[in-house]
Amino acid sequence: MSKLVQLAIALTAALVAPGCGYHVAGQGDLMPKNIKTIAIPAFANITVRYQLARLLPADITREFLSRTHYAIVADPSQADAVLAGTVTNFAFYPTVNDPVTGRATAAQVVVTLRLTLTDSATKKVLFSRMGAEFRERYEISVDPAAYFDESGTAMQRVSRDVARSAVSAILEGF
């Protein structure tokens, strides 16, 4: 193949590629341009597990601040949008048992949330996820002398995972 034909193919590919519809994931921001500030008040909790509802607003705030240009404010009346959340379900399932003692050695936590981002001026719902489900698996020590309850750190991991997923979903309109 001659150099001229190779150059023509390369030039054609360069001209056609931008119009093929592909784009880099994670770069979208489908929020309305009038949204500059977001309030993330305390989450409601209708479960018996209090820790997650306490962790989520802080982790979601941290995620918004690290990934976006939005200012996070404490007072919903001073915000362009408000992200409200409710922890609607918390379940804990032993997944692996020690064959000798019968005690659980691993567990899975399943958390279900309701999230709604609302434009403060128009009251239009910008994002809504009614049954967002998140899971986290963790180990449980079988030795009572060396037992360390990892459920608290599992809740922290779930909260960070929820924050990453929720902010991505909000920004990319999923």
C-alpha positions in Angstrom: 0.0 0.0 0.0 1.4 3.4 -1.0 2.1 6.1 1.6 -0.6 8.3 -0.1 -3.3 5.5 0.4 -2.2 5.1 4.0 -2.4 8.8 4.6 -5.9 8.9 3.0 -7.1 6.1 5.2 -5.7 7.7 8.4 -7.2 11.0 7.5 -10.6 9.5 6.8 -10.5 7.6 10.1 -9.6 10.8 11.9 -12.5 12.7 10.3 -15.1 9.9 10.9 -14.2 8.9 14.5 -15.5 12.0 16.3 -18.9 11.5 14.8 -19.3 7.8 15.8 -21.2 8.5 19.0 -18.7 7.2 21.5 -17.6 9.3 24.4 -15.6 8.8 27.6 -17.8 7.5 30.4 -18.1 9.5 33.6 -17.7 12.9 32.0 -21.3 13.8 31.8 -23.0 16.5 33.9 -26.7 16.5 33.1 -27.6 18.8 36.0 -29.4 22.1 35.0 -27.0 25.0 34.6 -28.8 27.0 37.3 -27.8 24.6 40.0 -24.7 25.9 41.8 -25.4 24.9 45.4 -26.8 21.6 46.8 -28.0 21.0 50.4 -27.7 17.5 51.8 -29.7 17.4 55.0 -29.7 14.5 57.5 -31.2 11.3 56.0 -34.3 9.8 57.4 -34.1 6.3 58.7 -36.9 3.8 59.1 -34.6 0.9 60.1 -33.1 -0.1 63.4 -29.6 0.6 62.2 -28.8 4.2 62.9 -25.1 4.4 61.8 -25.7 4.4 58.0 -28.2 7.3 58.0 -25.6 9.3 60.0 -22.7 8.5 57.6 -24.4 9.0 54.3 -24.9 12.8 54.1 -21.2 13.3 55.0 -19.9 10.8 52.5 -22.2 12.1 49.7 -21.1 15.6 50.5 -17.4 14.6 50.4 -18.0 12.9 47.0 -19.7 15.9 45.5 -16.9 18.2 46.7 -14.2 16.0 45.3 -15.8 15.3 41.9 -17.8 18.4 41.1 -17.9 22.2 41.1 -21.1 22.4 43.3 -21.0 24.1 46.6 -22.6 22.1 49.4 -24.6 24.2 51.9 -26.1 23.2 55.2 -29.4 25.1 54.9 -31.8 23.8 52.3 -33.5 27.2 52.0 -30.1 28.6 50.8 -29.6 25.9 48.1 -30.4 25.6 44.5 -31.2 21.9 44.9 -31.8 19.6 47.9 -30.8 15.9 48.0 -33.1 14.1 50.4 -32.6 10.5 51.4 -34.1 7.8 53.5 -32.7 4.5 54.6 -35.7 2.2 53.9 -34.2 -1.2 54.6 -31.3 -2.8 56.3 -30.7 -6.5 56.2 -27.8 -8.7 57.5 -27.3 -12.2 56.2 -24.7 -14.7 57.4 -23.1 -16.1 54.2 -20.5 -18.5 55.4 -20.6 -20.6 58.6 -17.7 -22.3 60.5 -18.4 -26.1 60.1 -17.1 -26.8 63.6 -18.8 -24.2 65.7 -21.7 -23.3 63.4 -21.0 -19.6 63.9 -21.1 -17.2 61.0 -17.7 -16.3 59.6 -18.9 -13.9 56.9 -21.9 -11.8 56.4 -23.5 -9.6 53.8 -25.3 -6.3 54.5 -28.0 -5.1 52.1 -29.1 -1.5 52.4 -32.0 0.0 50.4 -32.4 3.8 50.0 -34.7 6.3 48.6 -32.9 9.4 47.1 -34.5 12.5 45.6 -32.8 15.6 44.2 -35.2 18.5 43.8 -34.7 21.9 42.2 -35.5 24.4 45.0 -36.9 27.1 42.7 -39.1 25.0 40.4 -39.7 22.0 42.8 -38.9 19.8 39.8 -37.4 16.4 40.7 -34.0 16.2 39.0 -33.1 12.8 40.2 -35.1 10.0 41.9 -34.1 6.5 43.0 -36.8 4.8 45.1 -35.2 1.5 45.7 -31.5 1.9 45.4 -29.9 -1.3 46.8 -26.3 -1.6 48.0 -24.4 -4.6 49.3 -21.3 -5.1 51.4 -19.7 -8.4 52.5 -17.4 -8.7 55.5 -15.6 -11.3 57.6 -16.5 -12.2 61.2 -13.9 -13.7 63.6 -14.6 -17.2 64.8 -12.3 -16.9 67.8 -14.3 -15.1 70.6 -11.0 -14.0 72.2 -9.9 -12.3 69.0 -13.4 -11.2 67.9 -13.5 -7.8 66.3 -16.9 -6.5 65.2 -16.4 -5.4 61.6 -20.0 -4.3 61.1 -19.1 -0.6 61.8 -16.3 -0.6 59.1 -18.6 -2.4 56.8 -21.2 0.4 57.2 -18.5 2.9 56.4 -17.6 1.0 53.2 -21.3 0.8 52.2 -21.7 4.5 52.9 -18.7 5.4 50.6 -20.0 3.0 47.9 -23.5 4.6 48.1 -21.9 8.0 47.8 -19.9 7.2 44.7 -22.9 5.5 43.0 -25.4 8.2 43.9 -23.2 11.1 42.8 -22.4 9.2 39.5 -26.1 8.5 38.9 -27.1 12.1 39.6 -24.4 13.6 37.4 -24.9 11.2 34.5 -28.7 11.0 34.6 -28.9 7.3 35.2 
